[in-house]
Amino acid sequence: MTRTRLVISGMTTVHCVRAVFTALSGVHGIHHADVTRGLALVDHDGTVTTEALRHGVRTAGYEVESVENERRQLPVI
């Protein structure tokens, strides 16, 4: 599982948050998106490209300022 952190410009209201959440929900491979004003943390299967995430955000009418990928590993018990 991969987590990607998106910093998004122009998001100022709850409507903005809903619009980005809805747009990201349509991107194939995303398991979960936690969206707040100006930020989205997206958990996906690793096949989702940065361009697909940017396109999803653009669909909602906003622009991604920066992208940071982080590999998440489950602890071994």
N, C-alpha and C positions, 0 to 999 in steps of 0.2 A: 504494500500500500504506500502511496506517495501523498504527501501533503504539500500543497502549493499555496503560498501566501501572495495575494494580489493587493497592491495599494491602488485604489481607484479614485480618480479625481471627479469632483462635481456632485458627489452624493451628500445631500444635506438633510433629507427628510426620510421618514419611514416609508413613504411611497418609493423613494429611490432604492431603499433596501429591498423592498418586495420585488421591484422590477428586475434588479440584478439577480436575486435569488431565483426568480422564475426563469430568467434567461439561462442561467447556469444549469438549472434542472434539466434543460433540454439537450445538454451536451452529453453524448454517449460516453460512458466510462466513469462518470462522477458518481460516487457513493453518497457523499454528504457535503453540503456547503453551509458554512456558518458565515453569514453576511451581516456586517454592521456598517455604519456610516463611514465610508472611505476605506473599508477593508473587507476582504473575503478570504476565509481559510477553506480550501477545497481539498477534500479527501477523494482520491481517485485511484484507479487500478494501474496507473503508470503508463497507459497508452495514450492518455490525453495530452495533446501538444499545447505548448504555450500559445500558439496561434489560435487554437480552438477555444481556449479560455478567453483570449483577447476578443475574439469574434463574438462570443457569448455576451461579454460585457458591452461591447459596441452595439449589439442588438438592442440592449436596454437603453442605449443613448449615452453611455459613459466611456471614459478612456482609462486603460490600465497604465499607471505611472511606473510601477516596478513589479517584478515577478521574482519570487524566491522559492526554489524547490527544496524540499527536505525529505529525506528517506526516513520512514518510520519503521522500526522493527519491534516485533512483539517480544517481550521478555521470555527467556527460556526458563521453564520451571522444572 
